[in-house]
Structure formats: structure tokens, C-alpha cells
Amino acid sequence: MHRVNIYFHGNCLDGAVSAAIFTLFYQEKLMADAEFRYHPLAHTPGFTYDKIDFDGDDNVILDFRYAPSERVKWFFDHHATTFTEPEHRKHFERRTELPPHCFWNPSAPSNAGFLAAMLKKHYGYHLPSIGERLLVWTDMIDSASFPSPEIPVELVELAPAFASLLEGSTDPLDTEKFIADLVAGFSFDDMSHDPYWSNRLNRVRQTNWDQVEDIKRVLKLKDNVSFVDLSHSERSGYNKFIPYYLGPAALYSVAVLLYRNRYKISVGTNPWHVLKNAEPVMDIGALCESYGGGGHSAVGAIAMNMEEGQKARTTAHAIVEKLQKHVEQIKHEQAKSLL
């Protein structure tokens, strides 16, 4: 049987929705009876594609960094830091398939929305109505363009609740079932009535409120930059909007986290702060890239190995200081403009 390997950003709503959309497209436009295998990827320290064989009949990368391999036929991403080496971008630009199979747009709010738009433009593929409604949420969630911090923190709406569930999941069956349910045409409302999901959603919401209390105890806010150190106990997820929910004066947030196999520094811009677009604008993805990480203009992360706990904390403090100085620069520029 013709096998399609889909490699995608794991523990991520955008990555999983992208995998479902591509599956639906492939079944309708290319091969209805293909076999699909899903491979979630993580931005771990020193990640490369060296140990991935790309042994499918078709290999697809969605919502993750570029792989300069002739075995990769399809590629869709929207991360500004997708090319880890200059040669990788040159390889991408040499692709000459018509119609094109490889796409990149760092200004797209979500990879799922970008993917759907490119498939419609170049292949005439139209999502079912459920998928079109879902893209409104993937754009909002991945670009952090919520109307208020209550939506991603209180998790009343199903879409951000599912996003939080996937982000914190350690069970690969969760992602596989999530993709399968979307491919089968189930809406989030349909899925929420399935005991498999309703039980997990209840746990996620409770865990999230526990996390609010944890962060409230350790959050430090100075010069419009919040800092949270949660690196002394292992956790499976982190709601990056909680610092803004608890401390709306924070323009930027920095957190140090300990996951099962790595340390992570999370860095973000408060999407509700009045200075979020003030000049000079800080490119968070580029800032994280300078420390070996990556991301988008408003949010990014850095992963470090298990033996680098102290380095992670030191790096996080250095980023806090850099962001505090940047806030000073913003305020200085605003004061000058008033003279």
C-alpha cells in the first residue's frame, strides 16, 4: 500500500490540525486508499533530521523546520526560523515542482490556515465547513490574537481547551485520535461528548487552574517583564498566557520549565499590552534563535539538555535583563516623540 509519512509539530494544535487537513486533501485529490503514518516532532536541543529515514512513498513536513532532503516531497511551514542553515534556504529555493509542493510564509498566523490556502490556490482543494470554522481558531490560537487573556486561561471554549490538552499530553494516542477524529469530520463539540475527550478536558481544565496557583506563587514582575521559574519540578505543559492574566502590566514574559527530557525557556510578548507594537519592536523568535532556539516574532522558546539546568536559568535571567533594557528603550523613544 502507498504510505504517506506526515512529520509535524507535536504537542501543538496547529501541527495536528495541519496533519488532518493534509490527510483530507491527499485522500480527495491524490489517493483515497493511501496509508498515513503520523510522526510528531519536538524542538529538542540539537535536533536534526539525521536519524529520520523519510522512508514513506511520500514524505511530508508540516509546521516544522525545513529538511533539505530530496525524499521530502511536501513542506508547509510558517516559522520565521524554519531554515537552520543558509544552505537549507537555498535548497528550498531550488525546488522547481509545478504545481509547487513546498511552501513557507512566516507572516501566516497559523500553519493550518496557510496550508489550506495554498491547497485551495494550487490544487483546488476546499475544506469541509467544519474545517473552515476550525481555521478561525487555529489562526487565533497560534498567533495569540485572543480578544482577552481569559479565553486561553479559563479554557471555557473548546478550541483553546483542546490546544492546552495537546500541548501537555504525554500519550501519543491523544494526537493520533485527535487527527483521526478531525479526518472523520467530527467537530470539537462532537468530540467533547466522547468520554475519551471529556475526561481529558476536565483534567486539563483542573490542571490549568492548579498551574495558575503555582505561577501566582513564584511570578516576579519588574520593569514590565515577568519571570517565572518552574524548573524545580517536572511538568508536561505550560500555559504561556497565565503570566499576562495574573500580571497585565508585563509586556514580555520569560519562564524556565523542566520537561521530561529537557529544560525549556519560554519567551513571549503580551498580545494585550498597549506597547506590544511600539517601536523598536522586539523580534522574540530572533532573540531565541541567538540562544539556539527559535519561534515567531511575538513568541519563542529555547530547549536545553537535562544536564544544563543552571545554564537554562542563567540564560533566562540574561533574557529578562535584555528585555527590561528593551522596555527602557521603548519608553525613551516614546518620551522623545512627545518633545
C-alpha positions in Angstrom: 0.0 0.0 0.0 1.1 3.5 -0.8 2.4 5.0 2.5 2.4 8.7 3.4 4.6 9.8 6.3 3.5 13.0 7.9 6.0 14.7 10.1 4.5 17.6 12.1 5.0 19.9 15.1 3.9 17.7 18.0 2.1 18.8 21.1 0.6 21.6 19.1 -3.0 22.2 17.9 -1.7 23.9 14.7 0.5 20.9 13.8 -2.2 18.3 14.4 -4.8 20.3 12.5 -2.3 20.7 9.7 -1.8 16.9 9.6 -5.6 16.3 9.4 -6.1 18.9 6.6 -3.3 17.4 4.6 -4.7 13.9 5.0 -8.1 15.0 3.8 -6.6 16.8 0.8 -4.5 13.7 -0.1 -7.4 11.4 0.2 -9.6 13.6 -2.0 -7.2 14.8 -4.6 -4.4 12.3 -4.8 -5.1 8.8 -3.4 -8.2 7.8 -1.4 -6.8 4.5 -0.1 -3.3 5.7 0.9 -1.9 4.6 4.4 -1.0 7.5 6.6 1.5 7.4 9.5 1.9 10.4 11.8 5.2 11.4 13.3 5.1 14.3 15.9 8.4 16.2 16.2 9.7 18.4 19.0 12.2 21.2 19.1 14.7 19.4 21.3 18.4 20.6 21.8 20.5 19.8 18.7 17.5 18.4 16.7 18.4 17.4 13.2 16.7 15.1 10.6 19.8 12.9 10.5 18.1 10.0 12.3 14.9 10.2 10.2 14.9 8.0 7.1 11.9 9.6 5.3 11.0 6.1 4.2 7.4 6.8 3.1 6.3 6.7 -0.6 5.5 10.4 0.1 7.1 12.3 3.0 5.5 15.5 4.3 6.7 18.1 6.8 4.1 20.4 8.4 4.5 23.3 10.8 8.2 22.4 11.5 11.6 23.4 10.3 12.8 22.6 6.7 14.7 19.4 5.9 17.0 19.7 2.8 16.2 16.2 1.6 15.1 15.0 -1.8 13.0 12.4 0.0 10.7 15.2 1.3 8.1 15.9 -1.3 5.8 18.2 0.6 6.6 21.0 3.0 4.4 23.7 4.6 5.6 26.0 7.4 5.2 29.5 8.9 8.0 29.8 11.4 10.5 32.6 10.7 13.3 30.3 12.0 12.4 27.4 9.7 15.8 27.4 8.0 18.6 26.5 10.5 21.4 26.8 7.9 21.7 29.2 4.9 22.1 26.2 2.7 18.7 24.9 3.7 17.0 28.0 2.4 19.0 27.7 -0.8 17.8 24.1 -1.1 14.2 25.2 -0.6 14.5 28.0 -3.2 15.8 25.5 -5.8 12.6 23.4 -5.7 11.0 23.6 -9.1 7.9 21.4 -8.9 4.9 22.6 -10.7 2.5 22.9 -9.2 4.7 23.6 -6.2 4.9 21.2 -3.3 6.9 23.3 -0.8 5.6 26.5 0.8 6.8 28.9 3.5 5.2 32.1 4.8 6.5 33.5 8.1 3.7 36.1 8.2 0.9 33.5 8.2 -0.9 33.4 11.6 -1.2 29.6 11.6 0.3 26.9 9.5 -3.1 25.2 9.2 -4.7 28.3 7.6 -1.7 28.8 5.3 -1.8 25.1 4.3 -5.5 25.3 3.5 -5.0 28.5 1.5 -2.1 27.0 -0.6 -4.0 23.8 -1.3 -7.0 25.8 -2.4 -5.0 28.1 -4.6 -2.7 25.5 -6.3 -4.8 22.3 -6.1 -8.4 23.5 -6.0 -9.0 21.8 -2.6 -11.8 23.1 -0.5 -12.1 22.2 3.2 -15.4 20.9 4.6 -17.4 23.6 6.5 -16.2 22.2 9.9 -12.6 22.7 8.8 -13.2 26.3 7.7 -14.6 27.1 11.2 -11.7 25.4 12.8 -9.2 27.6 10.9 -10.6 30.7 12.7 -9.5 29.1 15.9 -6.1 27.9 14.7 -5.3 31.4 13.5 -6.3 32.9 16.8 -4.5 30.4 18.9 -1.2 30.1 17.0 -0.9 33.9 16.6 -2.1 34.6 20.2 -4.7 37.0 18.9 -7.3 36.3 21.5 -9.6 39.2 22.5 -8.6 38.8 26.1 -6.4 36.6 28.3 -9.5 35.0 29.9 -10.0 32.9 26.7 -6.7 30.9 26.7 -6.5 30.8 30.6 -10.0 30.0 31.7 -10.5 27.4 28.8 -14.3 27.7 28.6 -14.1 27.5 24.8 -13.3 24.0 23.5 -10.6 25.0 20.9 -8.2 26.5 23.5 -9.0 23.7 25.8 -8.0 21.1 23.2 -4.9 23.2 22.4 -3.9 23.0 26.1 -4.7 19.3 26.2 -2.5 18.5 23.2 0.3 20.8 24.4 0.5 19.0 27.8 -0.2 15.4 26.5 2.4 12.7 27.0 0.2 10.0 25.4 0.8 9.6 21.6 -2.7 8.1 21.3 -4.2 11.6 22.1 -2.7 13.1 19.0 -3.5 10.1 16.8 -7.1 10.1 17.9 -7.4 13.9 17.6 -6.2 13.8 14.0 -8.4 10.7 13.2 -11.5 12.4 14.6 -10.9 15.6 12.6 -10.4 13.5 9.4 -13.7 11.6 10.2 -15.5 15.0 10.2 -16.1 15.4 13.9 -16.4 19.0 15.3 -14.9 19.9 18.7 -18.4 19.9 20.1 -18.9 16.3 18.8 -15.5 15.3 20.3 -16.3 16.8 23.7 -19.2 14.4 24.1 -16.9 11.4 23.7 -15.8 10.2 27.2 -12.3 9.8 25.9 -12.1 13.5 25.4 -14.5 14.8 28.1 -12.5 13.1 30.8 -9.2 14.5 29.5 -10.7 18.0 29.0 -11.9 18.0 32.6 -8.4 17.1 33.8 -6.8 19.7 31.6 -9.0 22.5 33.0 -8.3 21.5 36.6 -4.6 21.2 35.9 -4.6 24.6 34.3 -6.2 26.2 37.4 -3.6 24.4 39.5 -0.9 26.0 37.3 -2.5 29.4 37.8 -1.9 29.0 41.5 1.7 27.7 41.0 2.6 30.6 38.9 0.9 33.1 41.2 3.3 32.0 44.0 6.5 32.4 42.0 5.8 35.2 39.4 8.1 38.1 39.6 7.3 41.3 37.7 9.8 44.1 37.2 10.1 46.8 34.6 7.2 45.3 32.5 8.9 41.9 32.3 7.6 38.9 34.2 9.7 36.0 35.2 8.6 32.5 36.3 11.0 29.7 37.4 9.2 26.4 37.3 12.3 24.3 36.7 12.5 22.6 40.1 9.7 20.1 39.3 8.9 18.3 36.1 5.7 19.3 34.3 4.1 18.3 31.0 2.9 21.7 29.8 2.9 25.4 30.4 0.1 27.9 29.7 2.2 30.9 28.5 -0.8 33.3 28.9 -1.1 32.9 32.6 1.6 35.5 33.4 -0.4 38.1 31.5 -3.6 37.0 33.1 -2.0 37.5 36.6 0.2 40.4 35.7 -1.3 42.5 32.8 1.5 45.1 33.2 4.0 42.7 31.7 4.9 43.5 28.2 7.2 40.4 28.0 7.3 37.1 29.9 10.1 34.7 30.5 9.7 31.2 32.1 12.1 28.4 32.8 10.5 24.9 32.7 11.6 21.3 33.3 10.0 18.8 31.0 10.6 15.0 31.0 13.7 15.1 28.8 14.7 18.7 28.6 14.7 22.2 30.0 12.8 24.9 28.1 12.9 28.7 28.2 9.6 30.2 27.1 9.7 33.8 25.9 6.7 35.9 24.8 5.1 39.2 24.1 1.9 40.2 25.9 -0.7 40.4 23.0 -3.0 42.7 25.0 -0.3 45.2 26.1 -0.6 48.7 24.8 3.1 48.7 23.9 3.1 45.4 22.0 3.7 47.1 18.6 5.7 50.1 20.0 9.0 50.9 18.2 11.5 49.4 18.4 9.7 46.1 18.2 11.5 43.1 19.7 11.6 40.0 17.5 11.2 37.3 20.0 11.9 34.5 17.6 15.2 36.1 16.5 16.1 36.7 20.2 15.6 33.0 21.0 17.5 32.0 17.9 20.5 33.8 19.1 20.5 31.4 22.1 20.0 28.3 20.0 16.2 28.4 19.9 13.6 29.9 17.6 10.0 30.8 17.1 7.8 33.7 15.8 8.1 37.4 16.1 6.0 37.5 19.3 6.8 34.2 20.9 9.7 31.8 21.0 11.5 29.1 23.0 14.9 27.6 23.7 15.5 24.0 24.6 18.4 22.7 26.6 19.6 19.3 27.7 18.9 17.8 31.1 22.4 18.5 32.4 22.0 22.2 31.5 19.6 23.3 34.2 21.8 26.0 35.6 22.6 27.2 32.1 18.9 27.5 31.4 18.3 29.6 34.5 21.3 31.8 33.7 20.2 32.3 30.1 16.6 33.1 31.2 17.9 35.8 33.6 20.1 37.2 30.8 17.0 37.4 28.5 15.0 39.1 31.3 17.6 41.8 31.6 17.8 42.2 27.8 14.0 42.6 27.6 14.0 45.1 30.5 16.5 47.2 28.7 14.4 47.0 25.6 11.4 48.3 27.5 13.5 51.2 28.7 14.4 51.9 25.0 10.7 51.8 24.0 9.8 54.3 26.8 12.8 56.5 25.9 11.7 56.6 22.2 8.1 57.5 23.2 9.3 60.3 25.5 11.4 61.7 22.7 8.4 61.7 20.4 6.5 63.9 22.8 9.1 66.6 22.9 
